[in-house]
Amino acid sequence: MHKLSYGLYVVTTRDAEKANGCIVNTVIQAASGPNQICVCVNKANYTHDMLLKTGVFNVSVLSKTAQFPLYQRFGFQSGRDVDKFANITAPADENAVPYLGWQACSVLSARVVSRQDLGTHTLFIAEVTDAKL
């Protein structure tokens, strides 16, 4: 959890055969026993709808060296219209959710335990199930 700081993140999830993700800027540690995080996702994002349905996701904590095409892929287009994982070989966690290990300094896998409606966004509170450096 010490690698989690203010920055940019890619939140990824999977619903059956469809993987998707989006850029977010709000991920915080909420508790340490058990480890829990809060992730804030805009309701307009397709990833939001998938999170409501599946309740599992990964957070890739993007490194300072992350390249602009990553932001274009996950931030400037909707997963409703394109396959954001097309032509990417991404590793996956125990829930078969892909993550972006090659441009991240760490990755957290999580399962939603609660959520709060914030108007334009939903705050997902999740228990961390795995962490990778």
DSSP file with accessible surface (Angstrom, degrees, kcal/mol):
  #  RESIDUE AA STRUCTURE BP1 BP2  ACC     N-H-->O    O-->H-N    N-H-->O    O-->H-N    TCO  KAPPA ALPHA  PHI   PSI    X-CA   Y-CA   Z-CA
    1    1 A M    >         0   0   51      0, 0.0     3,-1.7     0, 0.0    28,-0.1   0.000 360.0 360.0 360.0 -19.4    0.0    0.0    0.0
    2    2 A H  T 3   +     0   0  159      1,-0.3     0, 0.0     3,-0.0     0, 0.0   0.683 360.0  62.1 -67.4 -15.2    3.0    2.4    0.5
    3    3 A K  T 3  S+     0   0   92      2,-0.0     2,-0.5   102,-0.0    -1,-0.3   0.576  80.0 102.3 -83.0 -10.1    3.2    2.7   -3.4
    4    4 A L    <   +     0   0   30     -3,-1.7     2,-0.3     3,-0.0    25,-0.1  -0.647  46.5 145.4 -79.9 122.0   -0.2    4.3   -3.6
    5    5 A S        -     0   0   77     -2,-0.5     2,-0.2     3,-0.1    22,-0.1  -0.877  57.7 -66.9-143.2 175.2   -0.1    8.0   -4.0
    6    6 A Y  S    S+     0   0  186     -2,-0.3     2,-0.3    20,-0.1    20,-0.1  -0.514  87.1  92.1 -67.6 133.2   -2.0   10.8   -5.8
    7    7 A G  S    S-     0   0   26     18,-0.4     2,-0.4    -2,-0.2    20,-0.1  -0.910  77.1 -47.8 178.1-147.9   -1.6   10.3   -9.5
    8    8 A L        -     0   0   72     54,-0.3    54,-1.5    -2,-0.3     2,-0.3  -0.930  48.7-177.2-120.2 145.0   -3.2    8.6  -12.4
    9    9 A Y  E     -AB  24  61A   1     15,-2.6    15,-2.5    -2,-0.4     2,-0.5  -0.928  24.6-134.5-136.5 155.7   -4.4    5.0  -12.5
   10   10 A V  E     -AB  23  60A   0     50,-1.9    50,-2.8    -2,-0.3     2,-0.5  -0.978  19.6-158.9-112.6 120.1   -6.0    2.6  -14.9
   11   11 A V  E     -AB  22  59A   0     11,-2.7    11,-2.0    -2,-0.5     2,-0.3  -0.880  16.0-173.4 -96.8 124.6   -8.9    0.7  -13.4
   12   12 A T  E     +AB  21  58A   0     46,-2.4    46,-2.2    -2,-0.5     2,-0.3  -0.897  10.3 165.9-121.0 151.8   -9.6   -2.5  -15.3
   13   13 A T  E     -A   20   0A   0      7,-2.4     7,-2.4    -2,-0.3     2,-0.4  -0.925  21.5-138.1-151.1 173.1  -12.4   -5.1  -15.1
   14   14 A R  E     -A   19   0A  71     42,-0.4     2,-0.5    -2,-0.3     5,-0.2  -0.996   7.0-169.2-142.6 136.0  -13.8   -8.0  -17.0
   15   15 A D  E >  S-A   18   0A  41      3,-2.8     3,-2.2    -2,-0.4     2,-0.2  -0.956  70.7 -56.7-123.6 105.0  -17.4   -9.1  -17.7
   16   16 A A  T 3  S-     0   0   76     -2,-0.5     0, 0.0     1,-0.3     0, 0.0  -0.415 124.5 -13.0  58.7-115.6  -17.4  -12.6  -19.2
   17   17 A E  T 3  S+     0   0  173     -2,-0.2     2,-0.6    -3,-0.1    -1,-0.3   0.529 118.5  92.0 -92.8  -6.8  -15.2  -12.2  -22.3
   18   18 A K  E <   -A   15   0A  66     -3,-2.2    -3,-2.8    65,-0.0     2,-0.3  -0.805  53.3-170.9 -98.4 120.3  -15.1   -8.4  -22.4
   19   19 A A  E     +A   14   0A   7     -2,-0.6    66,-0.4    -5,-0.2    65,-0.3  -0.825  14.4 164.8-102.4 147.9  -12.2   -6.6  -20.7
   20   20 A N  E     -A   13   0A   1     -7,-2.4    -7,-2.4    -2,-0.3     2,-0.3  -0.965  11.1-179.7-154.6 166.6  -12.3   -2.9  -20.3
   21   21 A G  E     -A   12   0A   0     -2,-0.3     2,-0.3    -9,-0.2    -9,-0.2  -0.985   7.1-160.2-164.6 164.8  -10.6   -0.1  -18.3
   22   22 A C  E     -A   11   0A   4    -11,-2.0   -11,-2.7    -2,-0.3     2,-0.4  -0.978  29.4-102.2-149.1 159.5  -10.5    3.7  -17.8
   23   23 A I  E     +A   10   0A  38     51,-1.1     2,-0.3    -2,-0.3   -13,-0.2  -0.670  41.4 175.7 -80.8 134.0   -8.2    6.4  -16.4
   24   24 A V  E     -A    9   0A  10    -15,-2.5   -15,-2.6    -2,-0.4    17,-0.1  -0.948  26.8-161.2-133.2 159.4   -9.1    7.6  -12.9
   25   25 A N  S    S+     0   0   70     -2,-0.3     2,-0.5    15,-0.2   -18,-0.4   0.295  72.1  78.4-121.0   8.2   -7.3   10.1  -10.6
   26   26 A T        +     0   0   54     14,-0.4    14,-1.9   -20,-0.1     2,-0.4  -0.881  45.3 134.6-126.6 100.2   -8.9    9.1   -7.3
   27   27 A V  E     +C   39   0A   7     -2,-0.5     2,-0.3    12,-0.2    12,-0.2  -0.970  24.5 170.4-138.3 124.0   -7.7    5.9   -5.5
   28   28 A I  E     -C   38   0A  94     10,-2.1    10,-2.5    -2,-0.4     2,-0.4  -0.969  39.0-109.7-134.9 152.5   -7.0    6.1   -1.8
   29   29 A Q  E     +C   37   0A  88     -2,-0.3     8,-0.3     8,-0.2     3,-0.1  -0.681  33.5 178.1 -75.5 129.9   -6.2    3.6    1.0
   30   30 A A  E     -     0   0A  53      6,-2.9     2,-0.3    -2,-0.4     7,-0.2   0.756  60.4  -3.5-104.8 -32.8   -9.3    3.4    3.2
   31   31 A A  E   > -C   36   0A  37      5,-1.5     5,-2.2     1,-0.1    -1,-0.4  -0.979  44.9-150.7-156.5 162.2   -8.2    0.8    5.8
   32   32 A S  E > 5S+C   35   0A  92     -2,-0.3     3,-0.5     3,-0.3    -1,-0.1   0.414  77.9  77.3-119.9  -0.8   -5.4   -1.5    6.7
   33   33 A G  T 3 5S+     0   0   70      1,-1.0    -1,-0.2     3,-0.0     2,-0.1  -0.644 122.8   7.0-147.3  84.2   -7.1   -4.3    8.5
   34   34 A P  T 3 5S-     0   0   61      0, 0.0    -1,-1.0     0, 0.0     2,-0.2   0.617 111.7-111.4 -79.1 163.7   -8.2   -5.7    6.1
   35   35 A N  E < 5 +C   32   0A  67     -3,-0.5    93,-2.6    93,-0.2     2,-0.3  -0.431  47.2 175.1 -62.0 124.6   -6.5   -3.6    3.3
   36   36 A Q  E   < -CD  31 127A  43     -5,-2.2    -6,-2.9    91,-0.3    -5,-1.5  -0.975  14.1-165.7-134.1 149.1   -9.2   -1.6    1.6
   37   37 A I  E     -CD  29 126A   0     89,-2.5    89,-2.9    -2,-0.3     2,-0.4  -0.894  14.1-138.1-127.9 159.1   -9.2    1.1   -1.1
   38   38 A C  E     -CD  28 125A  12    -10,-2.5   -10,-2.1    -2,-0.3     2,-0.4  -0.974  18.3-172.3-115.2 134.2  -11.7    3.6   -2.4
   39   39 A V  E     -CD  27 124A   0     85,-2.5    85,-3.4    -2,-0.4     2,-0.5  -0.998  10.7-152.5-128.7 129.0  -11.9    4.2   -6.2
   40   40 A C  E     - D   0 123A  20    -14,-1.9   -14,-0.4    -2,-0.4     2,-0.4  -0.904  17.8-178.6-105.8 122.6  -14.0    6.9   -7.7
   41   41 A V  E     - D   0 122A   0     81,-2.4    81,-2.3    -2,-0.5     2,-0.1  -0.979  29.4-116.5-127.6 133.2  -15.3    6.2  -11.2
   42   42 A N  E >   - D   0 121A  56     -2,-0.4     3,-1.7    79,-0.2     6,-0.4  -0.411  20.3-133.9 -65.0 135.1  -17.5    8.5  -13.4
   43   43 A K  T 3  S+     0   0   68     77,-2.8     6,-0.1     1,-0.3    -1,-0.1   0.715 102.1  66.8 -65.7 -20.4  -20.9    7.0  -14.1
   44   44 A A  T 3  S+     0   0   68     76,-0.4     2,-0.3     4,-0.1    -1,-0.3   0.679  82.6  96.2 -73.8 -15.8  -20.5    7.9  -17.8
   45   45 A N  S X> S-     0   0   53     -3,-1.7     4,-1.2     1,-0.1     3,-0.7  -0.569  74.0-139.6 -79.6 137.5  -17.7    5.4  -18.2
   46   46 A Y  H 3> S+     0   0   57     -2,-0.3     4,-2.2     1,-0.3     5,-0.2   0.862 105.1  63.9 -59.9 -34.4  -18.4    1.9  -19.5
   47   47 A T  H 3> S+     0   0    1      1,-0.2     4,-2.6     2,-0.2    -1,-0.3   0.885  96.7  58.0 -57.4 -37.9  -16.0    0.6  -16.8
   48   48 A H  H <> S+     0   0    8     -3,-0.7     4,-2.2    -6,-0.4    -1,-0.2   0.944 106.3  46.9 -57.3 -49.2  -18.4    2.0  -14.2
   49   49 A D  H  X S+     0   0   65     -4,-1.2     4,-1.5     1,-0.2    -1,-0.2   0.899 112.2  50.3 -62.4 -39.4  -21.3   -0.2  -15.5
   50   50 A M  H  X S+     0   0    3     -4,-2.2     4,-3.0     1,-0.2     5,-0.4   0.888 108.6  52.4 -66.9 -38.8  -19.0   -3.2  -15.6
   51   51 A L  H  X S+     0   0    3     -4,-2.6     4,-1.9     1,-0.2    -2,-0.2   0.896 106.0  53.9 -63.7 -40.3  -17.9   -2.6  -12.0
   52   52 A L  H  < S+     0   0   67     -4,-2.2    -1,-0.2    -5,-0.2    -2,-0.2   0.896 116.1  40.2 -58.6 -39.1  -21.5   -2.4  -10.8
   53   53 A K  H  < S+     0   0  148     -4,-1.5    -2,-0.2    -5,-0.2    -1,-0.2   0.912 127.8  26.5 -77.5 -45.1  -22.1   -5.8  -12.4
   54   54 A T  H  < S-     0   0   36     -4,-3.0    -3,-0.2     2,-0.1    -2,-0.2   0.820  77.5-151.8 -94.8 -36.7  -18.9   -7.7  -11.6
   55   55 A G     <  +     0   0   15     -4,-1.9    57,-3.1    -5,-0.4     2,-0.4   0.561  62.3 101.3  74.3   9.3  -17.6   -6.2   -8.4
   56   56 A V  E     + E   0 111A  14     55,-0.2   -42,-0.4    -6,-0.2     2,-0.3  -0.960  41.1 147.9-126.6 145.4  -14.0   -7.1   -9.2
   57   57 A F  E     - E   0 110A   0     53,-2.2    53,-2.8    -2,-0.4     2,-0.3  -0.981  33.7-129.3-161.5 168.2  -11.2   -4.9  -10.6
   58   58 A N  E     -BE  12 109A   0    -46,-2.2   -46,-2.4    -2,-0.3     2,-0.5  -0.946  12.8-149.1-122.1 149.7   -7.6   -4.1  -10.8
   59   59 A V  E     -BE  11 108A   0     49,-2.7    49,-2.3    -2,-0.3     2,-0.7  -0.982   7.1-160.0-117.9 116.4   -5.9   -0.7  -10.2
   60   60 A S  E     -BE  10 107A   0    -50,-2.8   -50,-1.9    -2,-0.5     2,-0.9  -0.890  13.7-144.2 -93.6 115.1   -2.7   -0.2  -12.2
   61   61 A V  E     -BE   9 106A   6     45,-2.8    44,-2.7    -2,-0.7    45,-0.8  -0.737  25.5-132.2 -81.2 106.3   -0.7    2.6  -10.5
   62   62 A L  E     - E   0 104A  18    -54,-1.5   -54,-0.3    -2,-0.9    42,-0.3  -0.352  14.3-131.8 -69.6 138.7    0.8    4.3  -13.5
   63   63 A S    >   -     0   0   24     40,-2.3     3,-1.7     1,-0.1    -1,-0.1  -0.371  25.0-107.4 -81.3 165.0    4.5    5.1  -13.4
   64   64 A K  T 3  S+     0   0  216      1,-0.3    -1,-0.1    -2,-0.1    -2,-0.1   0.738 119.8  57.9 -62.3 -22.7    6.0    8.5  -14.3
   65   65 A T  T 3  S+     0   0  105      2,-0.1    -1,-0.3    38,-0.0    39,-0.1   0.384  73.1 133.4 -92.9   5.5    7.3    6.9  -17.5
   66   66 A A    <   -     0   0   14     -3,-1.7     2,-0.2    37,-0.2    37,-0.1  -0.309  58.1-120.3 -57.0 136.6    3.9    5.7  -18.7
   67   67 A Q    >>  -     0   0  120      1,-0.1     3,-1.5     4,-0.0     4,-0.9  -0.514  11.8-117.5 -86.9 150.0    3.6    6.7  -22.4
   68   68 A F  H 3> S+     0   0  115      1,-0.3     4,-2.3     2,-0.2     3,-0.4   0.825 109.0  66.6 -56.5 -37.4    0.9    9.0  -23.9
   69   69 A P  H 3> S+     0   0   77      0, 0.0     4,-2.6     0, 0.0    -1,-0.3   0.852  96.6  57.8 -56.4 -28.7   -0.6    6.2  -26.1
   70   70 A L  H <> S+     0   0    7     -3,-1.5     4,-2.5     2,-0.2     5,-0.3   0.935 106.9  46.6 -64.2 -43.9   -1.7    4.5  -22.9
   71   71 A Y  H  X S+     0   0   53     -4,-0.9     4,-1.9    -3,-0.4     5,-0.5   0.880 112.6  50.8 -66.1 -37.4   -3.7    7.6  -21.9
   72   72 A Q  H  X S+     0   0   90     -4,-2.3     4,-1.6     3,-0.2    -2,-0.2   0.931 112.5  46.5 -62.5 -46.5   -5.2    7.8  -25.4
   73   73 A R  H  < S+     0   0   70     -4,-2.6    -2,-0.2    -5,-0.2     4,-0.2   0.916 125.9  27.3 -64.0 -46.7   -6.3    4.2  -25.3
   74   74 A F  H  < S+     0   0    2     -4,-2.5   -51,-1.1    -5,-0.2    -1,-0.2   0.562 131.3  34.1 -98.5  -6.9   -7.8    4.2  -21.8
   75   75 A G  H  < S+     0   0   42     -4,-1.9    -3,-0.2    -5,-0.3    -2,-0.2   0.664 111.9  48.7-120.1 -22.2   -8.8    7.8  -21.5
   76   76 A F  S  < S+     0   0  145     -4,-1.6     2,-0.3    -5,-0.5    -3,-0.1   0.241 108.0  43.8-110.3  14.1   -9.9    9.3  -24.8
   77   77 A Q  S    S-     0   0   82     -4,-0.2     2,-0.4    -5,-0.1     7,-0.0  -0.981  77.9-112.6-152.6 159.0  -12.3    6.6  -26.1
   78   78 A S    >>  -     0   0   34     -2,-0.3     4,-1.8     1,-0.1     3,-1.6  -0.777  11.3-138.7 -99.9 140.4  -15.1    4.5  -24.7
   79   79 A G  T 34 S+     0   0    0     -2,-0.4    -1,-0.1     1,-0.3     5,-0.1   0.632 103.9  69.9 -66.4 -13.3  -15.1    0.7  -24.2
   80   80 A R  T 34 S+     0   0  118      1,-0.1    -1,-0.3     3,-0.1     3,-0.1   0.795 111.3  30.3 -68.9 -28.2  -18.6    0.8  -25.6
   81   81 A D  T <4 S+     0   0  136     -3,-1.6     2,-0.3     1,-0.2    -2,-0.2   0.687 126.2  27.2-103.9 -27.9  -17.2    1.7  -29.0
   82   82 A V  S  < S-     0   0   48     -4,-1.8     2,-0.9     4,-0.0    -1,-0.2  -0.936  74.2-113.0-136.3 159.1  -13.8    0.0  -29.1
   83   83 A D    >   -     0   0   87     -2,-0.3     3,-1.7     1,-0.1   -63,-0.1  -0.833  27.1-165.7 -90.8 104.6  -11.9   -2.9  -27.6
   84   84 A K  T 3  S+     0   0    8     -2,-0.9    -1,-0.1   -65,-0.3   -64,-0.1   0.700  86.8  52.8 -68.4 -17.1   -9.3   -1.2  -25.4
   85   85 A F  T >  S+     0   0   24    -66,-0.4     3,-1.7    -3,-0.1    -1,-0.3   0.315  77.0 132.4-100.7   9.6   -7.4   -4.4  -25.0
   86   86 A A  T <  S+     0   0   35     -3,-1.7     3,-0.1     1,-0.3    -4,-0.0  -0.364  81.1   5.2 -60.4 133.3   -7.1   -5.1  -28.8
   87   87 A N  T 3  S+     0   0  168      1,-0.2     2,-0.4    -2,-0.0    -1,-0.3   0.730 106.1 116.5  63.4  23.1   -3.6   -5.9  -29.8
   88   88 A I    <   -     0   0   37     -3,-1.7     2,-0.8     2,-0.1    -1,-0.2  -0.990  54.2-154.7-120.2 132.4   -2.4   -5.9  -26.1
   89   89 A T        +     0   0  144     -2,-0.4    -3,-0.0    -3,-0.1    -4,-0.0  -0.896  29.2 175.6-101.2 100.9   -1.1   -9.0  -24.3
   90   90 A A        -     0   0   28     -2,-0.8    10,-0.1    -5,-0.1    -2,-0.1  -0.893  29.2-122.3-110.8 137.5   -1.9   -8.1  -20.7
   91   91 A P        -     0   0   56      0, 0.0     8,-2.1     0, 0.0     2,-0.3  -0.295  29.5-145.1 -67.2 162.9   -1.3  -10.3  -17.7
   92   92 A A  B     -G   98   0B  51      6,-0.3     2,-0.1     8,-0.0     8,-0.0  -0.922   3.2-127.8-131.0 156.7   -4.4  -11.1  -15.6
   93   93 A D    >   -     0   0   13      4,-2.0     3,-2.1    -2,-0.3    -1,-0.0  -0.153  50.1 -76.5 -88.7-170.0   -5.0  -11.7  -11.9
   94   94 A E  T 3  S+     0   0  105      1,-0.3    -1,-0.0     2,-0.1    -2,-0.0   0.701 132.9  55.4 -66.1 -16.9   -6.8  -14.6  -10.2
   95   95 A N  T 3  S-     0   0   44      2,-0.2    -1,-0.3   -38,-0.0   -81,-0.1   0.270 118.0-112.0 -94.5   9.1  -10.2  -13.1  -11.3
   96   96 A A  S <  S+     0   0   50     -3,-2.1    -2,-0.1     1,-0.2   -83,-0.1   0.699  71.3 143.8  65.4  22.3   -9.0  -13.1  -14.9
   97   97 A V        -     0   0    0    -40,-0.1    -4,-2.0   -85,-0.1    -1,-0.2  -0.815  47.4-129.5 -91.7 124.1   -9.0   -9.3  -14.9
   98   98 A P  B     -G   92   0B   5      0, 0.0     2,-0.3     0, 0.0    -6,-0.3  -0.308  24.4-168.8 -71.4 157.1   -6.2   -7.8  -17.0
   99   99 A Y        -     0   0   34     -8,-2.1     2,-0.8   -42,-0.1     3,-0.2  -0.930  28.6-117.6-141.7 166.1   -3.8   -5.2  -15.6
  100  100 A L    >   +     0   0    0     -2,-0.3     3,-1.4   -90,-0.2     4,-0.3  -0.516  43.4 157.4-105.8  64.2   -1.1   -3.0  -17.1
  101  101 A G  G >   +     0   0   32     -2,-0.8     3,-0.8     1,-0.3    -1,-0.2   0.784  65.6  65.2 -60.5 -27.7    2.0   -4.2  -15.4
  102  102 A W  G 3  S+     0   0  125      1,-0.2    -1,-0.3    -3,-0.2    -2,-0.1   0.690 113.9  29.2 -75.8 -16.2    4.4   -2.9  -18.0
  103  103 A Q  G <  S+     0   0   30     -3,-1.4   -40,-2.3   -37,-0.1     2,-0.3   0.168 108.5  85.9-124.5  18.2    3.6    0.8  -17.4
  104  104 A A  E <   -E   62   0A  19     -3,-0.8   -42,-0.3    -4,-0.3     3,-0.1  -0.894  61.5-150.8-121.5 148.4    2.7    0.6  -13.7
  105  105 A C  E    S-     0   0A  51    -44,-2.7     2,-0.3    -2,-0.3   -43,-0.1   0.662  87.4  -3.0 -88.9 -16.8    4.8    0.7  -10.6
  106  106 A S  E     -E   61   0A   9    -45,-0.8   -45,-2.8    27,-0.2     2,-0.4  -0.971  62.4-145.0-163.5 163.7    2.3   -1.5   -8.8
  107  107 A V  E     -EF  60 132A   5     25,-2.4    25,-2.6    -2,-0.3     2,-0.4  -1.000   7.4-161.4-136.8 135.1   -1.0   -3.2   -9.2
  108  108 A L  E     -EF  59 131A   8    -49,-2.3   -49,-2.7    -2,-0.4     2,-0.4  -0.968   5.5-155.8-116.8 130.7   -3.8   -3.9   -6.8
  109  109 A S  E     +EF  58 130A   0     21,-2.6    20,-2.6    -2,-0.4    21,-1.3  -0.866  25.4 176.5 -99.5 140.9   -6.6   -6.5   -7.3
  110  110 A A  E     -EF  57 128A   0    -53,-2.8   -53,-2.2    -2,-0.4     2,-0.4  -0.977  30.3-145.5-148.8 157.9   -9.8   -5.8   -5.4
  111  111 A R  E     -EF  56 127A 113     16,-2.1    16,-2.5    -2,-0.3   -55,-0.2  -0.995  34.4-115.9-125.5 126.2  -13.3   -6.9   -4.7
  112  112 A V  E     + F   0 126A  30    -57,-3.1    14,-0.3    -2,-0.4     3,-0.1  -0.376  35.2 169.8 -64.4 131.7  -16.1   -4.3   -4.1
  113  113 A V  E     -     0   0A  79     12,-3.1     2,-0.3     1,-0.4    13,-0.2   0.553  67.6  -1.5-113.7 -18.2  -17.6   -4.5   -0.6
  114  114 A S  E     - F   0 125A  62     11,-1.9    11,-2.9     2,-0.0    -1,-0.4  -0.979  59.1-157.0-163.8 161.3  -19.6   -1.3   -0.7
  115  115 A R  E     - F   0 124A 146     -2,-0.3     2,-0.4     9,-0.2     9,-0.2  -0.994   4.2-154.1-149.0 153.8  -20.4    1.7   -2.9
  116  116 A Q  E     - F   0 123A 112      7,-2.4     7,-2.9    -2,-0.3     2,-0.4  -0.995  20.0-129.6-131.2 127.0  -21.6    5.2   -2.4
  117  117 A D  E     + F   0 122A  96     -2,-0.4     5,-0.2     5,-0.2     3,-0.1  -0.625  25.6 176.7 -74.9 124.7  -23.5    7.3   -5.0
  118  118 A L        -     0   0   90      3,-2.8     2,-1.0    -2,-0.4     3,-0.2   0.020  48.1-107.6-116.5  23.5  -21.8   10.7   -5.4
  119  119 A G  S    S+     0   0   46      1,-0.2    -1,-0.2     2,-0.1   -76,-0.1  -0.737 108.4  21.0  89.8-100.7  -24.0   12.1   -8.2
  120  120 A T  S    S+     0   0   97     -2,-1.0   -77,-2.8    -3,-0.1   -76,-0.4   0.682 132.5  38.8 -75.2 -18.1  -21.8   12.1  -11.3
  121  121 A H  E    S-D   42   0A  58    -79,-0.3    -3,-2.8    -3,-0.2     2,-0.4  -0.846  70.0-136.0-128.0 164.1  -19.5    9.4   -9.8
  122  122 A T  E     -DF  41 117A   8    -81,-2.3   -81,-2.4    -2,-0.3     2,-0.7  -0.985  15.3-142.6-119.2 134.2  -19.7    6.3   -7.7
  123  123 A L  E     -DF  40 116A  41     -7,-2.9    -7,-2.4    -2,-0.4     2,-0.6  -0.883  17.7-159.5 -94.4 114.0  -17.2    5.7   -4.9
  124  124 A F  E     -DF  39 115A   1    -85,-3.4   -85,-2.5    -2,-0.7     2,-0.5  -0.873   2.2-159.3 -95.9 124.4  -16.4    2.0   -4.8
  125  125 A I  E     +DF  38 114A  39    -11,-2.9   -12,-3.1    -2,-0.6   -11,-1.9  -0.919  22.9 176.5-102.5 127.2  -15.0    0.7   -1.5
  126  126 A A  E     -DF  37 112A   0    -89,-2.9   -89,-2.5    -2,-0.5     2,-0.4  -0.974  32.9-123.7-139.3 147.3  -13.1   -2.6   -2.1
  127  127 A E  E     -DF  36 111A  80    -16,-2.5   -16,-2.1    -2,-0.4     2,-0.4  -0.734  34.8-121.1 -86.9 131.1  -11.0   -5.1   -0.2
  128  128 A V  E     + F   0 110A  20    -93,-2.6   -18,-0.3    -2,-0.4   -93,-0.2  -0.625  31.1 178.4 -74.4 124.6   -7.6   -5.7   -1.7
  129  129 A T  E     +     0   0A  60    -20,-2.6     2,-0.3    -2,-0.4   -19,-0.2   0.613  65.8   1.1-102.0 -17.8   -7.2   -9.3   -2.6
  130  130 A D  E     - F   0 109A  62    -21,-1.3   -21,-2.6     2,-0.0    -1,-0.3  -0.972  57.7-158.3-164.2 156.7   -3.7   -9.2   -4.1
  131  131 A A  E     - F   0 108A  59     -2,-0.3     2,-0.4   -23,-0.2   -23,-0.2  -0.994   6.6-169.2-144.4 140.0   -0.9   -6.7   -4.8
  132  132 A K  E       F   0 107A  47    -25,-2.6   -25,-2.4    -2,-0.3    -2,-0.0  -0.990 360.0 360.0-130.4 140.8    2.0   -6.8   -7.2
  133  133 A L              0   0  159     -2,-0.4   -27,-0.2   -27,-0.2   -28,-0.1  -0.743 360.0 360.0-100.5 360.0    5.1   -4.6   -7.5
